[in-house]
Amino acid sequence: MFYFALSLLLIYLGSQLFHVPMKIMVRILINALLGCGALVLLNLAGGRFGIQIALNPLTALVAGFLGIPGIVLLLCMPFLL
């Protein structure tokens, strides 16, 4: 009985150990998907209006890490420099 309770406790503690990093990873993944999707949509729809962002590793990284605010940053970058 003692080993059963100990194993349940260890399983609970192990799941709690991986729960918080998993939430962070899911949030980063969702943010990256939204940012890259917005970048693609902006290039598809913005081409008619002359608004385009070059697709290269740097812009993909900014869009992936920052998401929608990264897209706004990339749009404002030519005016800031």
Secondary structure, DSSP 8 states (H G I E B T S, - for coil): -HHHHHHHHHHHHHHHHHHHHHHHHHHHHHHHHHHHHHHHHHHHHHTTTT-----SHHHHHHHHHH-HHHHHHHHHHHHH-
